[in-house]
């Protein structure tokens, strides 16, 4: 039997359609219910569904008054505040294309991205790096001033038209823009039963910042779509304060990366969360040791999911079967090698049918490519009953706190450091369940780590910056002079006793 999962497509996305209208549809039914609470140890800021919808549609009117038209791109340079989802939904509501970006990106990084997007408008908060670009800039204060304007009508249209663009680091030096359609939000319904077990009575807390796409989708848009309450820690809340917030705010579902779970468990092995039903994990592979420790400490399971910027999450476990990953019902998934499905239990590349409603329209710099399948660089096996065993990335992509990072981008930023001859970035395990980005380099002498760190800080977002700098005599290369980063990783872990 071939490693293909196909039990029929999901219901088609209705048309005309608008992503923002779909997400905020519950506001008319439950206007007074709390849609969002920004929570901290000393208090919280609450937004009802009616207030949220009014802010979004008032902001949409303000954007129209600036001259924005359907199809225009709006680049978002906003921090960890409610302005982020309000601006995102407002742009999409009027048919513009929202382009959310990480606030951590440096001026050179965001300039490269902006040049590829060519936005009609940049919305910016103070203290966040701006690109060198001619597009007009709307300040955060001006954006907030739009909230009380009359509501703009939703721009209803083809579900397949572009709705937003997100950027991800691929196997090339530069991040790639991923263009998603309005229908992408409709496809997320497959996660409700086959990952989240989400209900409208849930109080879902996401540990990430507003301006992270994992938070935006799992932590905000999906709870609002179903009419639940989203809880987001206030800016500056430390990880060690999260257990208190989970308990105090009656959290029923907690979403985070594996690293956050590990940090919480380091501080307390016995956690009392009376209302918690389960946790959600994504962004990187969840170690079994972390899952077991969390269940022992809380009595609740963690359901994890595998996905990517091009299709969000499409393979996941569930709270009632947390240890087995399976394609979500409605997906068509295969394990391919050389473009053909492999046999069950044989390794290959994870592939998604191009008919999947959650799959991107295309990359910003080119089309999505030919064929019936979008083939990823991740490898797995699929059992006869559909269980997927993830084997890891087949390329050299690194993972930093849930963010995918290209080694080529890190190497390009550090290559010009004075005295550095050559370098290679890779992810290494420094202790059980913990990996960091390391930069191996050749030079005549050891280079000052403080200076290397400062150099990286000027050129790379924090999550992309190496945590280790290691001088080596040579960098391993094959007969074709191709860098073999995996050998550096293996050499380091063998030397330091990690497996």
C-alpha positions in Angstrom: 0.0 0.0 0.0 1.1 3.5 -0.7 1.7 6.2 2.0 -1.3 8.4 1.0 -4.0 9.7 3.4 -7.2 10.7 1.6 -10.6 10.3 3.2 -12.3 13.0 1.1 -12.1 16.8 0.9 -13.5 19.2 3.4 -16.6 21.3 2.6 -15.7 24.0 0.1 -15.2 27.5 1.2 -18.4 29.5 0.5 -18.4 32.6 -1.7 -18.4 35.5 -1.6 -16.1 35.4 1.4 -13.9 37.7 3.5 -11.5 36.3 6.1 -12.1 39.1 8.6 -15.9 38.9 8.3 -15.7 35.1 9.0 -13.5 35.6 12.0 -15.7 38.3 13.6 -19.1 36.7 12.7 -19.7 35.8 16.3 -19.7 39.4 17.4 -23.3 39.9 16.3 -24.4 36.9 18.3 -22.4 37.5 21.5 -21.5 41.2 21.5 -20.9 41.4 25.3 -18.8 38.2 25.6 -15.1 38.7 26.2 -13.2 38.0 23.0 -9.8 39.0 24.2 -8.1 39.6 27.6 -4.5 40.8 27.8 -3.5 39.4 31.2 -0.8 40.1 33.7 -0.1 39.4 37.4 -1.7 42.7 38.4 -4.7 43.0 36.1 -6.0 42.6 32.6 -7.3 44.6 29.7 -10.6 43.1 28.3 -12.1 43.4 24.8 -15.7 42.3 24.2 -16.6 41.0 20.8 -18.5 44.2 20.0 -15.6 46.4 21.0 -13.2 44.3 18.9 -15.4 44.4 15.8 -15.9 48.1 16.2 -12.2 48.7 16.5 -11.5 46.6 13.4 -14.1 48.1 11.2 -13.4 51.7 12.4 -9.7 51.1 11.6 -10.8 49.7 8.2 -12.5 53.0 7.5 -9.4 54.9 8.5 -7.3 52.9 6.2 -9.7 53.6 3.3 -9.4 57.3 4.1 -5.6 57.1 3.6 -6.3 55.9 0.0 -5.8 52.2 0.5 -7.7 50.1 -2.2 -8.5 46.4 -2.4 -5.4 44.5 -3.4 -3.0 47.1 -1.9 -0.4 45.7 0.5 0.0 47.0 4.0 3.3 46.2 5.8 2.9 45.9 9.6 5.7 46.9 11.9 3.8 46.6 15.2 4.8 45.2 18.6 3.2 43.0 21.1 -0.1 44.9 21.4 -3.7 44.5 20.3 -2.9 46.9 17.5 -1.4 44.0 15.6 -4.6 41.8 15.2 -6.8 44.9 14.8 -4.6 46.2 11.9 -4.4 42.8 10.4 -8.1 42.2 10.3 -8.9 45.8 9.3 -6.6 45.5 6.2 -8.2 42.2 5.2 -11.7 43.5 5.9 -11.4 46.1 3.1 -9.8 43.7 0.6 -6.2 44.9 1.2 -3.4 42.4 1.7 -1.9 42.4 5.2 1.8 41.8 5.6 2.6 41.0 9.2 6.3 41.0 10.1 8.3 40.3 13.2 9.2 43.4 15.3 12.6 41.8 16.0 13.8 42.3 12.4 16.6 44.8 11.9 16.5 47.7 9.4 18.5 45.8 6.7 16.3 42.7 7.1 13.0 44.5 6.9 14.3 46.6 4.0 14.9 43.5 1.9 11.5 42.2 2.7 9.8 45.5 2.0 11.5 45.8 -1.4 10.0 42.5 -2.4 6.5 43.4 -1.1 6.4 47.0 -2.4 3.6 48.0 0.1 1.3 51.0 -0.4 1.4 51.7 3.3 3.6 50.9 6.3 2.0 50.9 9.8 4.6 51.3 12.5 4.9 51.4 16.3 7.7 53.5 17.9 11.0 51.8 18.5 10.6 49.2 15.8 13.0 49.2 12.8 11.7 50.7 9.6 12.7 49.9 6.1 14.4 52.2 3.7 11.4 52.5 1.4 9.3 55.3 -0.1 5.9 54.0 1.2 4.1 56.4 3.5 4.2 55.5 7.2 1.1 55.5 9.5 2.0 55.7 13.1 0.6 53.5 15.9 -1.1 56.6 17.4 -2.8 57.4 14.1 -3.9 53.8 13.7 -5.5 53.9 17.2 -7.3 57.1 16.3 -9.2 55.2 13.6 -10.9 52.9 16.1 -13.9 55.2 16.8 -14.7 55.9 13.1 -17.9 54.5 11.5 -17.7 50.9 10.5 -16.5 50.1 7.0 -18.3 47.5 5.0 -16.6 44.2 4.4 -15.1 43.7 1.0 -16.7 40.3 0.0 -15.2 38.5 -2.9 -13.5 35.4 -4.3 -12.2 33.1 -1.5 -9.1 32.5 -3.7 -8.0 36.1 -3.8 -4.9 37.1 -1.8 -5.6 38.0 1.8 -2.2 38.1 3.5 1.5 37.5 3.1 3.8 36.0 5.7 7.6 35.5 5.5 9.5 32.5 6.3 13.2 31.5 5.9 13.6 28.8 3.4 16.7 27.0 2.2 17.9 30.2 0.5 19.7 33.1 2.0 16.6 35.4 2.0 13.2 34.9 3.6 10.4 34.0 1.1 7.0 35.7 1.0 4.1 33.2 1.3 0.9 34.5 -0.3 -2.3 33.1 1.3 -5.9 33.4 0.2 -8.9 34.4 2.3 -9.9 30.8 2.2 -6.9 29.8 4.4 -9.0 30.7 7.5 -11.8 28.3 6.4 -9.2 25.5 6.1 -8.3 26.0 9.8 -11.7 24.4 10.7 -10.0 21.1 10.2 -7.8 21.8 13.3 -10.8 22.4 15.6 -11.7 18.7 15.9 -8.4 17.1 14.8 -5.9 19.1 17.0 -7.5 21.7 19.3 -10.8 20.1 20.4 -11.8 23.7 20.5 -15.2 24.8 21.9 -16.9 28.2 22.2 -16.8 27.8 26.0 -13.0 27.6 26.0 -10.6 30.1 27.4 -7.5 29.6 25.3 -4.2 31.1 26.4 -1.3 31.4 24.0 2.1 32.1 25.5 3.4 33.9 22.4 3.4 37.5 21.4 0.6 39.0 19.2 3.0 39.5 16.3 3.8 35.8 15.9 1.8 33.9 13.3 1.4 30.9 15.7 -0.2 33.2 18.2 -2.2 35.1 15.5 -3.8 31.9 14.2 -4.0 29.5 17.1 -4.2 32.1 19.9 -6.6 34.7 18.3 -8.3 34.0 15.0 -9.4 30.5 15.7 -10.9 31.2 19.2 -12.7 34.2 17.7 -14.0 32.2 14.8 -15.7 29.7 17.1 -16.7 32.3 19.7 -14.3 31.4 22.5 -12.2 33.7 24.6 -8.5 34.4 23.7 -6.1 35.2 26.5 -2.7 36.7 25.8 0.0 37.5 28.4 0.8 41.2 28.6 4.0 42.5 27.1 6.8 41.8 29.6 5.2 38.9 31.4 7.9 36.4 32.2 7.6 32.7 31.5 7.7 31.9 35.2 4.5 33.9 35.7 2.5 31.8 33.2 1.4 29.1 35.7 -0.2 31.8 37.9 -2.0 33.2 34.9 -3.3 29.8 33.8 -4.7 29.2 37.2 -6.0 32.7 37.9 -7.8 33.1 34.6 -9.4 29.6 34.4 -7.5 28.7 31.3 -8.9 25.6 29.6 -6.4 25.2 26.7 -2.8 26.4 26.9 -0.8 26.8 23.7 3.0 27.2 23.5 6.2 25.9 22.0 8.0 23.0 23.6 10.6 25.4 25.0 8.0 27.2 27.0 6.7 24.0 28.5 10.3 23.1 29.5 10.8 26.4 31.2 7.6 26.1 33.2 8.5 22.6 34.3 11.9 23.7 35.5 10.3 26.0 38.0 7.7 23.7 39.3 7.2 19.9 38.9 3.7 20.0 40.5 1.3 22.4 38.7 -2.3 22.8 39.8 -4.6 23.9 36.9 -8.1 22.9 37.9 -9.8 24.1 34.6 -7.1 23.1 32.1 -8.3 20.5 29.7 -5.1 20.1 27.6 -2.1 21.9 26.1 -1.2 22.5 22.5 2.3 22.5 21.0 3.7 23.5 17.7 6.7 25.3 16.2 9.2 22.4 16.7 9.1 18.7 17.6 7.8 18.1 21.1 10.2 15.8 23.0 8.5 12.8 24.7 10.2 13.6 27.9 8.6 17.1 28.0 5.2 15.6 27.2 5.5 13.1 30.0 6.8 15.6 32.5 3.9 18.0 31.8 1.3 15.2 32.1 2.8 14.1 35.3 2.8 17.6 36.7 -0.7 18.7 35.5 -2.6 15.6 34.8 -3.4 16.9 31.3 -2.1 15.9 27.8 -0.3 18.0 25.2 -1.5 17.6 21.6 1.1 18.6 19.1 1.0 19.6 15.4 3.3 19.7 12.5 3.0 22.5 9.9 4.7 25.2 8.0 4.1 28.8 6.9 3.0 27.5 3.5 0.1 25.5 5.0 -0.1 26.2 8.7 -0.6 22.9 10.6 -2.1 19.9 8.8 -0.7 16.9 10.7 -1.5 16.7 14.4 -2.3 14.6 17.4 -5.4 15.1 19.6 -5.9 15.4 23.3 -7.5 11.9 23.5 -4.6 10.4 21.5 -1.6 12.8 22.1 1.2 10.5 21.1 0.2 9.7 17.5 0.4 12.2 14.7 -2.1 11.9 11.9 -3.2 14.0 8.9 -6.3 16.0 9.8 -9.5 14.8 8.3 -10.1 16.6 5.0 -6.4 16.7 4.1 -4.8 14.8 1.3 -1.3 14.0 2.5 1.4 11.7 1.0 4.9 10.6 1.7 6.9 10.9 -1.6 10.3 10.1 -2.9 11.3 11.2 -6.3 7.8 12.5 -6.9 6.1 9.2 -6.2 4.3 7.8 -3.1 6.4 5.4 -1.1 5.1 2.3 0.6 3.7 2.4 4.1 6.4 2.7 6.8 9.0 3.8 4.3 10.7 7.2 4.7 10.1 10.1 2.3 9.2 13.7 2.1 5.9 15.0 3.5 3.7 16.3 0.7 0.4 18.2 0.6 -2.1 18.1 -2.2 -2.2 21.4 -4.1 -6.0 21.2 -3.8 -5.7 21.8 0.0 -7.7 25.0 0.8 -5.1 25.9 3.4 -2.1 25.7 1.1 -0.6 29.0 0.0 -1.4 30.5 -3.4 2.2 30.9 -4.3 5.5 32.3 -3.1 5.9 36.0 -3.6 8.9 35.6 -5.8 7.5 32.8 -8.0 4.6 30.4 -8.5 3.9 27.4 -6.3 5.4 25.1 -8.9 4.0 22.3 -11.1 2.4 19.0 -10.1 -0.4 17.7 -7.9 1.7 17.9 -4.7 3.5 20.5 -2.7 6.5 18.6 -1.5 8.2 19.8 1.8 11.8 19.3 2.9 10.6 17.4 6.0 10.8 13.6 6.1 8.4 11.1 7.7 6.9 7.7 7.4 3.2 6.9 7.3 1.7 3.6 8.6 -1.2 1.8 7.0 -3.7 3.3 9.4 -2.4 6.8 8.7 -0.1 7.4 11.7 2.8 9.7 10.8 6.2 9.4 12.3 8.2 12.6 11.8 11.9 12.0 11.0 13.2 15.5 10.9 14.2 18.0 8.2 16.0 16.8 5.2 17.7 20.1 4.7 19.7 22.2 7.2 16.9 24.4 8.5 17.3 25.4 12.1 14.7 26.0 14.7 14.9 28.8 17.3 12.0 28.9 19.8 9.6 27.8 17.1 11.0 30.1 14.4 12.5 28.4 11.3 15.8 30.0 10.5 18.0 29.6 7.4 21.7 28.9 8.1 22.6 30.8 4.9 21.0 33.9 6.3 23.0 33.7 9.6 26.2 32.9 7.7 25.7 35.8 5.3 25.3 38.2 8.2 28.5 37.1 10.0 30.7 36.3 7.1 32.0 39.9 6.9 33.2 40.0 10.5 36.9 41.2 10.6 39.2 38.2 10.8 36.6 35.6 10.1 37.6 33.4 7.1 34.6 31.1 6.7 31.6 30.0 8.8 28.7 27.6 9.0 25.6 27.8 11.2 23.8 24.8 12.5 21.6 23.8 15.4 23.3 21.8 18.2 22.0 20.0 21.3 23.6 21.5 24.4 21.6 19.3 26.8 18.6 17.0 26.8 15.7 18.7 25.1 17.6 21.9 24.4 19.1 23.1 21.2 20.7 26.4 20.2 22.1 28.0 17.0 25.9 27.6 16.8 28.3 29.4 14.4 31.4 27.4 13.6 34.1 29.5 12.0 37.6 29.4 10.7 40.1 32.2 11.7 43.7 32.6 12.6 42.9 33.0 16.3 39.8 32.8 18.5 37.6 35.8 17.8 36.1 37.8 20.8 32.6 36.3 21.4 31.3 39.6 22.8 32.2 41.3 19.5 30.7 38.5 17.4 27.5 38.7 19.4 27.3 42.5 19.0 27.9 42.2 15.3 25.1 39.6 15.0 22.8 41.8 17.0 23.1 44.6 14.5 22.2 42.4 11.6 19.9 39.7 12.8 16.7 39.4 14.8 17.4 38.0 18.2 15.9 34.6 17.5 18.4 34.2 14.5 21.5 35.1 16.5 23.9 32.3 17.4 24.3 31.5 21.0 27.6 29.6 20.5 30.7 30.7 18.5 33.2 27.9 18.0 36.5 28.2 16.1 37.4 25.1 14.0 40.4 24.3 11.9 38.3 23.4 8.8 34.7 23.2 7.8 33.6 19.8 6.4 32.8 19.7 2.7 32.0 16.9 0.3 33.7 16.2 -3.1 31.6 18.9 -4.7 32.7 21.4 -2.1 29.3 21.5 -0.5 29.2 22.4 3.1 28.2 19.5 5.4 26.6 21.2 8.4 25.3 17.9 9.8 28.9 16.8 10.4 29.6 19.9 12.5 26.5 19.2 14.5 27.5 15.5 15.0 31.1 16.4 15.9 29.9 18.9 18.6 27.4 16.6 20.1 29.8 13.6 20.2 32.4 15.8 21.9 30.0 17.2 24.4 28.3 13.9 25.2 24.9 14.7 23.6 23.0 12.2 21.4 
